[in-house]
Amino acid sequence: MSLYVDTSCLLKLFFDEPETERTIELVAREERVVVSSLARLEAVIQIQARTTDRMLSSSAGARPQVA
């Protein structure tokens, strides 16, 4: 079975947000996790926005590799 992860769940894997711990638990249990190209793109945009808004340092914003 596969688990589909949308953008909001994907960002919880990078940032401490409400439900982050539960999201990590669910993802860790799955053998296969599916993330769409759109979700990856949206996550990159959100990471860049946090860097622009100085909520995240440039070096920290560059670390996540969403491929």
Secondary structure, DSSP 8 states (H G I E B T S, - for coil): -EEE--HHHHHHTTS--TTHHHHHHHHHH-SEEE--HHHHHHHHHHHHHHHHTTSS-HHHHHS----
